[in-house]
Amino acid sequence: MTFRATVLTLYPEMFPGTLGLSLAGRALTEGTWSLDTLQIREFATDRHRTVDDTPAGGGAGMVLKADIIAKAVDHASPQGDPRPRLLMSPRGRPLTQARVRALADGPGAVILCGRFEGVDQRVIDARGLEEVSIGDYILSGGEIAAQVLLDAVVRLLPGVMGNLASGEEESFESGMLEHPHYTRPAEFEGMAIPDVLTSGNHKKIAEWRRAQALALTRARRPDLLDEK
């Protein structure tokens, strides 16, 4: 089954962007996953192809119109489409590795890229859009966030990474940050690879890596440990 992504955006020319390179790009060329873009303005009905309007109640900025977005979503995801409908938004639930894995195990995703002040709440509710955030900061729009989400998902699809263990031993997979890595040369600017990593004792190596991961997580992301 091919993972199928459809992105609703005002800037389809931004895709595939980075998704056309490296692992994701090779997988796209090989048909492991597919990517379609849909220009939201195609669903506007006036001669200016208007997709936004001033916010009800006043305030700065503009809001994407419910009727236009609904038409775009319905076109991209007709009744019976099993793919989740996502809205990239700074107020969404934070994207986690667990959610990424769940998406990678599914048929794909329909992704709406937010712009301006946001999207009319009525269409979010009416079309069951799941709001997703990639961090506590604001971007110009949801396109870069959509690329981040898709890159995280695509690399987990079967056959994309050459070594399956690579995806199982990374940060967040075990609920902690990943341990430090080393490789040749054995010494660099007076610093040697820790002896345990060249000992050949796999039990001690595993224990060292877990201890290092735990120490890093305590220092940098104690919130991850609080969730355990």
C-alpha positions in Angstrom: 0.0 0.0 0.0 1.4 3.4 -1.0 1.3 6.2 1.6 -0.7 9.0 -0.1 -0.3 12.6 0.9 -2.5 15.5 -0.3 -1.5 19.0 0.7 -3.9 21.9 0.5 -2.0 25.1 0.1 -1.9 28.6 -1.3 1.7 27.9 -2.4 1.8 24.5 -4.2 5.1 25.5 -5.8 6.7 25.0 -2.4 6.3 21.2 -2.9 8.0 18.8 -3.0 10.8 21.1 -1.8 13.0 19.2 0.6 10.8 16.2 0.2 12.1 15.7 -3.3 15.6 15.1 -1.9 17.4 12.4 0.1 15.5 9.5 1.5 12.0 11.1 1.0 12.9 12.1 -2.6 14.1 8.6 -3.5 11.1 7.0 -1.9 8.8 9.5 -3.9 10.5 8.6 -7.2 10.2 4.8 -6.4 6.5 5.1 -5.6 6.8 4.2 -1.9 4.6 7.2 -1.3 2.8 9.8 -3.4 2.4 13.6 -3.0 -0.3 15.7 -4.5 -0.9 19.4 -4.0 -4.2 21.3 -4.3 -4.3 25.1 -4.8 -6.9 26.4 -2.4 -7.7 29.4 -4.6 -9.1 27.0 -7.2 -12.2 26.8 -5.0 -12.8 30.5 -4.7 -15.9 31.7 -6.7 -15.2 35.5 -7.2 -13.0 36.9 -9.9 -10.3 37.9 -7.4 -10.2 34.3 -6.2 -10.6 35.5 -2.6 -9.9 32.9 0.1 -9.8 35.0 3.3 -11.7 37.8 5.0 -11.5 40.0 8.1 -12.0 38.3 11.5 -15.4 38.5 13.1 -15.3 40.7 16.1 -12.4 42.7 14.7 -8.7 42.4 15.1 -5.6 42.2 13.0 -5.0 40.0 10.0 -7.2 37.8 7.9 -8.9 34.4 8.3 -9.3 31.6 5.8 -13.0 31.3 4.8 -14.9 28.2 5.9 -16.8 27.8 2.6 -13.7 27.8 0.5 -11.7 25.5 2.8 -14.7 23.1 3.0 -14.8 22.8 -0.8 -11.1 22.1 -1.0 -11.2 19.5 1.8 -14.2 17.8 0.3 -12.5 17.6 -3.1 -9.2 16.2 -1.7 -10.9 13.9 0.8 -14.4 12.7 -0.4 -16.6 10.6 1.7 -15.0 7.2 2.4 -11.4 8.5 2.3 -9.8 6.8 5.3 -6.9 9.3 5.6 -6.9 11.7 8.6 -7.4 15.3 7.9 -4.7 17.4 9.5 -4.4 21.2 9.9 -0.9 22.5 10.5 -1.4 25.1 13.2 0.7 26.6 16.1 -2.2 25.9 18.5 -2.4 22.2 17.6 -1.3 19.3 19.7 2.5 18.9 19.5 3.7 16.4 16.9 5.2 13.4 18.6 7.2 10.4 17.4 4.2 8.2 18.5 1.9 10.2 16.3 4.4 10.1 13.4 4.5 6.3 13.7 0.8 6.0 13.7 0.6 8.1 10.6 3.3 6.0 8.9 1.2 2.9 9.6 -1.8 4.4 7.9 -2.9 5.0 4.3 -1.7 8.6 4.2 -2.9 12.1 5.2 -4.7 15.1 3.9 -2.8 18.2 5.1 -4.2 21.7 5.2 -1.5 24.4 5.5 -2.8 27.3 7.6 -2.1 30.9 6.6 -2.8 34.4 8.0 -4.5 34.4 11.4 -5.8 30.9 11.0 -8.9 29.0 9.7 -12.6 29.7 10.4 -13.3 27.4 13.4 -16.6 26.2 11.8 -14.8 24.3 9.1 -12.3 22.8 11.5 -15.3 21.4 13.5 -17.4 20.5 10.5 -14.6 18.6 8.6 -13.0 17.1 11.7 -9.6 18.7 11.1 -6.9 17.5 13.6 -4.7 20.5 14.5 -1.0 19.6 14.6 1.9 21.8 15.8 5.6 21.3 15.2 6.7 23.6 18.0 6.0 26.6 20.1 6.8 29.3 17.5 5.1 30.9 14.6 5.9 30.3 10.9 4.6 32.3 7.9 2.4 29.4 7.0 1.9 25.7 7.4 3.8 24.6 4.3 7.2 24.2 6.1 5.4 22.5 9.0 3.7 20.1 6.5 7.1 19.2 5.0 8.5 18.5 8.5 5.6 16.2 9.3 5.9 14.3 6.0 9.6 13.9 6.3 9.2 12.4 9.7 6.6 10.0 8.5 8.1 9.0 5.2 11.4 7.9 6.6 9.5 5.3 8.7 7.7 3.8 5.7 8.9 0.2 4.9 12.0 0.2 2.7 12.8 3.9 3.1 15.6 3.5 5.6 18.2 0.8 4.8 18.6 -0.2 8.4 15.3 -0.7 10.3 17.2 -0.5 13.6 18.1 3.1 12.8 14.5 4.1 13.3 14.0 2.2 16.5 17.0 3.5 18.4 16.5 7.2 17.9 15.5 10.1 20.2 11.9 9.8 21.5 11.5 6.1 20.4 12.3 5.0 23.9 10.8 8.1 25.6 14.3 9.6 26.0 16.8 11.5 24.0 19.3 9.5 22.0 22.7 8.6 23.5 25.9 10.2 22.0 27.5 8.7 18.9 31.2 8.2 18.0 33.1 6.8 15.0 36.7 6.7 13.6 39.2 8.2 14.1 39.8 6.7 17.5 41.2 10.1 18.7 40.1 13.6 17.7 41.9 16.7 19.1 43.0 14.8 22.2 39.5 13.2 22.8 39.2 9.5 22.6 36.2 7.3 21.9 34.9 6.0 25.3 36.6 2.7 26.1 33.3 0.9 26.7 32.3 1.4 23.0 35.4 -0.4 21.8 35.3 -3.2 24.4 33.2 -5.6 22.5 31.0 -6.1 25.6 27.5 -5.6 24.2 25.8 -5.7 27.6 28.0 -3.0 29.0 27.7 -0.9 25.8 23.9 -1.1 26.1 24.0 -0.1 29.7 26.3 2.8 28.9 24.1 4.0 26.1 21.0 3.9 28.3 22.8 5.8 31.1 24.0 8.4 28.7 20.5 8.8 27.2 19.0 9.1 30.7 21.5 11.8 31.7 21.0 13.8 28.5 17.2 13.6 28.9 17.4 14.7 32.5 19.5 17.7 31.6 17.7 18.8 28.4 14.2 17.4 28.4 13.1 16.5 31.9 9.5 16.8 30.7 9.9 13.5 28.8 10.8 11.7 32.1 7.9 13.4 33.9 5.5 11.7 31.3 6.7 8.2 32.2 
